[in-house]
Amino acid sequence: MEFLQSDINRGFVKYVHTSASEDLHDGFKFHVSDGTNLATQTMSIRIESVDDSVPMVTNNGLRAQAGVRKVITEFDLKAVDLDTKVRCVCLYKCQ
Ligand SMILES: [Ca+2]
């Protein structure tokens, strides 16, 4: 892809983030030429996270004897949200 400084000035050059990963860094290398000399630079892009992933839940069920308490572990029930901090993922009991 080749473009001119005037394309940048007119807003014709855009970056579109399309990766589904939660990697918050991207970038690309580019060359600038005046027709004789060439310079190379890297454009670093910091991605601002957006909370747009739905939590995923693994529910393996639980077996317990009548009258006995049993701790629910992450092997029984686990919620994962790729773009939300662990401390912010809550499970609510509802009836
Ligand atoms: Ca989320």
Boltz pocket constraint, residues with backbone or C-beta under 6 A from the ligand:
constraints:
  - pocket:
      binder: B
      contacts: [[A, 51], [A, 52], [A, 53], [A, 54], [A, 55], [A, 81], [A, 82], [A, 83], [A, 84]]
      max_distance: 6.0
